[in-house]
């Protein structure tokens, strides 16, 4: 799973969000390293919807503009949990290897 996809699913794990809300949450989660453009976000949401990880939740009109909200599905939650476990295992392996490189003090 690519990092932007992981971050979009993570943003939606906190509850339904509209597009701009997802973009802001991804920026926050990544501490500014990942900034999604609207075209990139909506392409990813279309793909995640087709895969069954995300569904359209509702629409709202605010100041004359339509806001489309998305939410995580149970399949999306499982995909996020699986990827989280995979990343945790990889990080653990890296920490083990890095620990072996540290000079030993006696």
Secondary structure, DSSP 8 states (H G I E B T S, - for coil): --HHHHHHHHHHHTS-EEHHHHHHHHHHHTTTS----HHHHHHHHHHHHHTTSEEEEEEEEETTEEEEEEEE-HHHHHHHHHHHHHHHHHHHHHHHHHHHHS----
